Amino acid sequence: MKKNKIVSMVAAAAILVPALIVPIRAEADVINPFTDVSKNSPYYELIHEMRDRHIISGYENGEFRPTEVITRKHAAALVNRAVKLPATKKFVPFKDVSPKNAFYNDIKKLQQAGIYEPDAKGNLNPNEPITRAEMAKVLTIAFDLKVKVNLDFMDVPKTHPSSKYIHALNSNGITTGNYGFYEPDKPVTRMHYAVFLQRLLHMNDPIDPSEPAQRIRGQLAKFSPEQLESDPTMVAEAMSSMLHQKVTMSPSDYLILDELEDGWREVYWAGNSFGQMAEENILYLKRFAKKDSMEEAILNKWLQGDFSQVIKDYEDLQYIYNQEYSNCTICDRNYNIRTNRAEEYFVRTLFGEEGLQRHREQWGAK
């Protein structure tokens, strides 16, 4: 039997919730902040925005308790406040949710929207923590998210009952998972649930005219603006990740996910932090590239549609950020440039039909 060897191309997402670029308020606008939400938290403004929109609330002692697990009844209340849910099903009361329950109407709304369903005993278990898989279903249906890319997380096979909902969150850039894993059975914290909701509410925001160079939602999620600003090597690493679209160690016309003759294949899991080679991402990285640097020169070349030296570009960028690259004297560096067919297949697989259309519009005539 041929041994199936796998080359894993998984890119790590730094946190369970991606750091998307959305308009946020200045810290000075935060009035009466929660006592347990640090100004250094990346979610500081976001959490207080959700509070001021009356979607989340804190406790009488001024705490938010961001790491506290959120229950199914509380999850229902938050999403019902955030979006108007369509009633698509006849209401069937849960046996363990009394009309006197403070969350009865919220739970009813989610049941009528086809989100919450009774278990084998007719119960909801409203006081149980909501898992990340259950949250994916709640948010996908509530915000009518469509699946754009069908890459699987390593711990969410296609047979998983929440697979399509998790695909929807990932392919819309709402989550990137954690190092290729989604952790579907992990309970959701109050902080992360608020973050997911806020980002969904901002999904269709227009680009901030004062800063039009924004990365494509959900891409390059490993590289926060703070990291790109403070660490010059991060720009090179982000650029290198985009070059996987064009540079491969497989044959030039190899279609990713297919098995090669020697048993090797490239594997790209959901939750990667690769960025498409797109004008939006190039312009975004230009915001952080140092003036007159090699990175700036390469980005300017790419903007002109000049990809004639992508293998050299890839190696130059590797030397900048990857110390081990220059130290490795026996490494196999037999790089190839993907054919147009292989590149389009790569783009469609990782970034969906929208990504392929973007690719053709931006580079098809160049």
C-alpha positions as CSV (number, residue, x, y, z in Angstrom):
1,M,0.0,0.0,0.0
2,K,1.3,3.4,-0.9
3,K,2.1,5.5,2.1
4,N,0.2,8.8,2.0
5,K,2.6,11.5,2.9
6,I,1.1,14.9,3.7
7,V,2.8,18.2,3.4
8,S,0.8,20.4,5.8
9,M,0.6,24.0,4.8
10,V,-1.5,25.1,7.8
11,A,-0.9,28.7,8.8
12,A,-1.5,29.6,12.5
13,A,-4.2,32.1,13.4
14,A,-3.0,33.9,16.6
15,I,-6.4,33.9,18.3
16,L,-9.8,32.2,18.1
17,V,-11.4,35.3,16.7
18,P,-9.7,37.1,13.8
19,A,-8.6,40.7,14.2
20,L,-10.7,42.2,11.4
21,I,-10.4,45.8,10.4
22,V,-13.6,47.6,11.3
23,P,-14.3,51.2,12.3
24,I,-13.9,51.6,16.1
25,R,-14.3,54.4,18.5
26,A,-11.4,56.2,20.2
27,E,-10.8,55.2,23.8
28,A,-11.7,58.7,24.9
29,D,-15.3,58.0,23.8
30,V,-15.6,55.1,26.3
31,I,-17.6,56.3,29.3
32,N,-17.8,54.3,32.5
33,P,-15.8,51.4,31.2
34,F,-16.1,47.9,32.7
35,T,-13.7,47.6,35.6
36,D,-12.3,44.2,34.4
37,V,-11.8,45.0,30.7
38,S,-8.3,46.4,30.3
39,K,-7.6,49.3,27.9
40,N,-4.9,47.1,26.5
41,S,-7.4,44.5,25.5
42,P,-7.8,44.3,21.7
43,Y,-11.5,44.1,22.3
44,Y,-11.8,47.2,24.6
45,E,-13.6,49.5,22.3
46,L,-15.6,46.7,20.7
47,I,-17.0,45.4,24.0
48,H,-18.1,48.9,25.1
49,E,-19.6,49.6,21.7
50,M,-21.8,46.5,22.1
51,R,-22.7,47.6,25.6
52,D,-23.7,51.1,24.4
53,R,-25.8,49.6,21.7
54,H,-27.7,47.7,24.5
55,I,-26.8,44.3,23.1
56,I,-24.6,43.2,26.0
57,S,-24.7,44.3,29.7
58,G,-22.4,44.0,32.7
59,Y,-23.0,43.3,36.4
60,E,-24.0,45.7,39.1
61,N,-20.5,45.9,40.5
62,G,-19.2,47.3,37.1
63,E,-17.7,44.1,35.8
64,F,-18.2,42.5,32.4
65,R,-16.6,39.2,33.3
66,P,-15.2,38.6,29.8
67,T,-13.9,35.1,30.4
68,E,-17.1,33.8,31.9
69,V,-18.8,31.1,29.9
70,I,-22.1,32.2,28.2
71,T,-25.2,30.0,28.4
72,R,-27.6,29.0,25.7
73,K,-30.3,31.3,27.1
74,H,-27.9,34.3,27.3
75,A,-26.7,33.6,23.8
76,A,-30.4,33.7,22.6
77,A,-30.9,37.1,24.3
78,L,-27.8,38.7,22.7
79,V,-28.5,37.6,19.2
80,N,-32.2,38.5,19.4
81,R,-31.1,42.0,20.5
82,A,-28.6,42.3,17.6
83,V,-30.7,41.2,14.6
84,K,-34.4,40.8,13.6
85,L,-35.0,37.1,13.3
86,P,-37.4,35.7,10.7
87,A,-40.1,33.4,12.0
88,T,-39.9,30.3,9.7
89,K,-41.3,27.6,12.0
90,K,-44.3,27.2,14.2
91,F,-43.4,27.6,17.9
92,V,-43.2,24.5,19.9
93,P,-42.4,25.2,23.6
94,F,-39.4,23.6,25.2
95,K,-40.3,21.4,28.2
96,D,-37.6,23.1,30.4
97,V,-38.3,26.7,29.5
98,S,-41.3,28.2,31.4
99,P,-43.2,31.2,30.1
100,K,-42.1,32.8,33.3
101,N,-38.4,32.5,32.3
102,A,-36.9,35.9,31.7
103,F,-35.4,34.6,28.4
104,Y,-38.6,32.9,27.2
105,N,-39.3,35.4,24.4
106,D,-35.7,35.4,23.2
107,I,-35.6,31.6,23.1
108,K,-39.0,31.5,21.3
109,K,-37.6,33.8,18.6
110,L,-34.6,31.5,18.0
111,Q,-36.8,28.4,17.9
112,Q,-39.2,30.0,15.4
113,A,-36.1,31.0,13.3
114,G,-35.0,27.4,13.1
115,I,-32.0,27.9,15.3
116,Y,-32.8,26.2,18.6
117,E,-34.3,22.8,18.4
118,P,-35.4,20.5,21.3
119,D,-33.3,17.5,22.2
120,A,-34.7,14.0,22.4
121,K,-36.5,14.8,25.6
122,G,-38.0,18.1,24.3
123,N,-35.6,20.2,26.3
124,L,-33.3,23.2,25.5
125,N,-31.1,23.0,28.5
126,P,-31.0,26.8,28.7
127,N,-28.5,27.0,31.5
128,E,-25.9,24.9,29.7
129,P,-22.9,26.7,28.1
130,I,-23.2,27.2,24.4
131,T,-20.4,25.6,22.4
132,R,-18.5,27.0,19.5
133,A,-20.3,24.6,17.1
134,E,-23.7,25.7,18.5
135,M,-22.7,29.3,18.2
136,A,-21.8,28.8,14.6
137,K,-25.3,27.6,13.9
138,V,-26.9,30.5,15.8
139,L,-24.9,33.2,14.0
140,T,-25.0,31.6,10.5
141,I,-28.8,31.4,10.5
142,A,-29.4,34.6,12.3
143,F,-27.2,36.6,9.9
144,D,-28.1,34.5,6.8
145,L,-24.4,33.7,6.1
146,K,-23.5,31.8,2.9
147,V,-20.7,29.3,2.6
148,K,-18.1,30.6,0.2
149,V,-15.3,28.2,0.8
150,N,-15.5,24.5,1.9
151,L,-12.1,23.9,3.5
152,D,-12.4,21.8,6.6
153,F,-10.8,22.5,10.0
154,M,-8.8,19.6,11.3
155,D,-11.3,18.8,14.0
156,V,-14.4,19.5,12.0
157,P,-14.9,16.8,9.3
158,K,-17.6,17.3,6.7
159,T,-19.7,14.8,8.6
160,H,-19.9,17.0,11.6
161,P,-23.5,18.3,12.2
162,S,-22.3,21.9,12.4
163,S,-19.8,21.6,9.5
164,K,-21.7,23.9,7.1
165,Y,-22.3,26.6,9.8
166,I,-18.6,26.6,10.7
167,H,-17.7,26.8,7.0
168,A,-20.0,29.8,6.8
169,L,-18.3,31.6,9.7
170,N,-14.8,30.9,8.3
171,S,-15.5,31.7,4.7
172,N,-17.0,35.1,5.7
173,G,-14.0,36.0,7.7
174,I,-15.7,35.9,11.1
175,T,-13.4,33.3,12.6
176,T,-10.1,31.8,11.5
177,G,-10.0,29.1,14.2
178,N,-6.8,28.3,16.1
179,Y,-3.8,26.8,14.3
180,G,-6.1,24.9,11.9
181,F,-8.5,23.8,14.6
182,Y,-11.9,25.2,15.4
183,E,-12.5,23.5,18.8
184,P,-16.2,22.9,18.2
185,D,-17.0,21.6,21.6
186,K,-15.3,24.4,23.5
187,P,-17.7,26.7,25.4
188,V,-17.9,30.3,24.2
189,T,-16.9,33.1,26.6
190,R,-18.9,36.4,27.0
191,M,-16.0,38.3,25.4
192,H,-15.8,36.1,22.3
193,Y,-19.5,36.0,21.7
194,A,-19.7,39.8,21.9
195,V,-16.8,40.0,19.4
196,F,-18.4,37.7,16.9
197,L,-21.7,39.6,17.1
198,Q,-20.0,43.0,16.7
199,R,-18.0,41.8,13.7
200,L,-21.1,40.4,12.1
201,L,-22.9,43.7,12.6
202,H,-20.1,45.5,10.8
203,M,-19.8,43.0,8.0
204,N,-21.2,45.3,5.3
205,D,-19.7,48.6,6.6
206,P,-18.3,50.8,3.8
207,I,-14.5,51.2,3.8
208,D,-13.3,54.1,6.0
209,P,-12.5,56.9,3.4
210,S,-9.7,58.1,5.7
211,E,-8.0,54.7,5.4
212,P,-9.1,53.0,2.2
213,A,-6.2,50.4,2.2
214,Q,-7.9,47.6,4.1
215,R,-7.0,43.9,3.9
216,I,-9.7,41.5,2.6
217,R,-11.9,40.3,5.5
218,G,-10.5,37.3,7.3
219,Q,-7.2,37.2,5.4
220,L,-3.7,37.8,6.8
221,A,-5.4,37.4,10.2
222,K,-2.2,36.2,11.8
223,F,-0.6,39.7,11.3
224,S,-2.2,42.3,13.5
225,P,-1.7,46.0,12.6
226,E,0.2,46.5,15.8
227,Q,2.6,43.7,14.9
228,L,3.1,44.9,11.3
229,E,3.8,48.4,12.7
230,S,6.3,47.3,15.3
231,D,8.1,44.4,13.7
232,P,9.4,45.0,10.2
233,T,9.9,41.3,9.6
234,M,6.2,40.7,9.9
235,V,5.5,42.6,6.6
236,A,7.9,40.2,4.8
237,E,6.3,37.2,6.4
238,A,2.8,38.4,5.4
239,M,4.0,39.0,1.8
240,S,5.6,35.5,1.7
241,S,2.3,34.0,2.8
242,M,0.6,35.6,-0.2
243,L,3.2,34.2,-2.5
244,H,2.0,30.6,-1.9
245,Q,-0.6,31.5,-4.5
246,K,2.1,31.7,-7.1
247,V,5.1,29.7,-5.8
248,T,5.0,26.0,-5.0
249,M,7.4,23.1,-4.4
250,S,5.0,20.9,-6.3
251,P,4.9,20.7,-10.1
252,S,3.8,23.9,-11.8
253,D,0.4,22.6,-13.0
254,Y,-0.4,20.6,-9.8
255,L,-3.9,21.3,-8.4
256,I,-3.7,21.5,-4.6
257,L,-5.5,18.8,-2.6
258,D,-4.8,16.2,-5.4
259,E,-2.4,13.4,-4.6
260,L,0.9,13.4,-6.5
261,E,2.5,10.3,-8.0
262,D,4.9,9.9,-5.1
263,G,2.1,10.1,-2.5
264,W,2.6,13.7,-1.5
265,R,0.0,16.3,-1.5
266,E,-0.4,19.8,-0.2
267,V,-3.1,20.2,2.5
268,Y,-4.7,23.5,3.2
269,W,-7.0,23.6,6.2
270,A,-9.7,26.1,7.0
271,G,-8.5,28.8,9.4
272,N,-5.3,29.5,7.5
273,S,-4.1,33.1,7.5
274,F,-2.8,33.2,3.9
275,G,-3.8,36.3,2.0
276,Q,-4.8,36.4,-1.6
277,M,-2.5,38.1,-4.0
278,A,-4.9,41.0,-4.4
279,E,-4.6,44.8,-4.8
280,E,-6.4,45.3,-1.4
281,N,-3.9,43.2,0.5
282,I,-0.9,44.7,-1.3
283,L,-2.1,48.2,-0.6
284,Y,-2.7,47.3,3.0
285,L,0.8,45.9,3.5
286,K,2.2,49.0,1.9
287,R,0.9,51.0,4.9
288,F,3.5,49.2,7.1
289,A,6.4,48.6,4.7
290,K,9.4,50.9,5.5
291,K,10.1,53.6,3.0
292,D,12.7,52.6,0.4
293,S,12.8,49.0,1.8
294,M,13.0,45.8,-0.3
295,E,9.5,45.0,0.9
296,E,8.2,48.3,-0.5
297,A,9.9,47.8,-3.8
298,I,8.4,44.3,-4.2
299,L,4.9,45.5,-3.3
300,N,5.2,48.3,-5.8
301,K,6.2,45.8,-8.4
302,W,3.3,43.6,-7.6
303,L,0.9,46.5,-7.8
304,Q,2.0,47.0,-11.4
305,G,1.2,43.4,-12.1
306,D,4.8,42.4,-12.4
307,F,5.2,38.9,-11.0
308,S,8.1,37.9,-13.2
309,Q,10.5,37.3,-10.3
310,V,8.2,35.7,-7.8
311,I,10.6,32.9,-6.9
312,K,13.4,35.4,-6.2
313,D,10.8,37.6,-4.3
314,Y,9.9,34.6,-2.2
315,E,13.5,33.8,-1.3
316,D,14.3,37.4,-0.5
317,L,11.4,37.7,1.8
318,Q,12.3,34.4,3.5
319,Y,15.8,35.7,4.2
320,I,14.3,38.8,5.9
321,Y,12.0,37.1,8.4
322,N,13.1,33.5,8.6
323,Q,16.4,33.1,10.3
324,E,16.4,29.3,9.8
325,Y,16.1,29.8,6.1
326,S,19.6,31.3,5.7
327,N,21.0,28.7,8.1
328,C,19.6,25.7,6.2
329,T,22.2,24.4,3.8
330,I,20.5,21.1,2.9
331,C,17.0,22.3,2.4
332,D,15.1,21.4,-0.8
333,R,14.4,24.7,-2.5
334,N,13.1,23.4,-5.8
335,Y,10.5,26.1,-6.3
336,N,8.1,26.3,-9.3
337,I,5.7,29.0,-10.5
338,R,2.1,27.8,-10.6
339,T,0.5,27.8,-14.1
340,N,-2.5,30.0,-14.6
341,R,-4.7,27.0,-14.3
342,A,-3.1,25.9,-11.1
343,E,-3.2,29.4,-9.6
344,E,-6.9,29.8,-10.4
345,Y,-7.6,26.5,-8.8
346,F,-5.6,27.6,-5.7
347,V,-7.5,30.9,-5.5
348,R,-10.9,29.2,-5.9
349,T,-10.1,26.6,-3.3
350,L,-8.8,29.0,-0.6
351,F,-10.8,32.1,-1.4
352,G,-13.9,30.9,-3.2
353,E,-15.7,32.2,-6.3
354,E,-15.5,35.8,-5.1
355,G,-11.7,35.4,-4.8
356,L,-11.5,34.0,-8.3
357,Q,-13.6,36.8,-9.7
358,R,-11.4,39.3,-7.9
359,H,-8.3,37.6,-9.3
360,R,-9.5,37.7,-12.9
361,E,-10.7,41.3,-12.7
362,Q,-7.4,42.6,-11.2
363,W,-4.8,40.5,-13.1
364,G,-6.5,39.0,-16.0
365,A,-5.6,41.7,-18.5
366,K,-2.2,42.5,-17.0
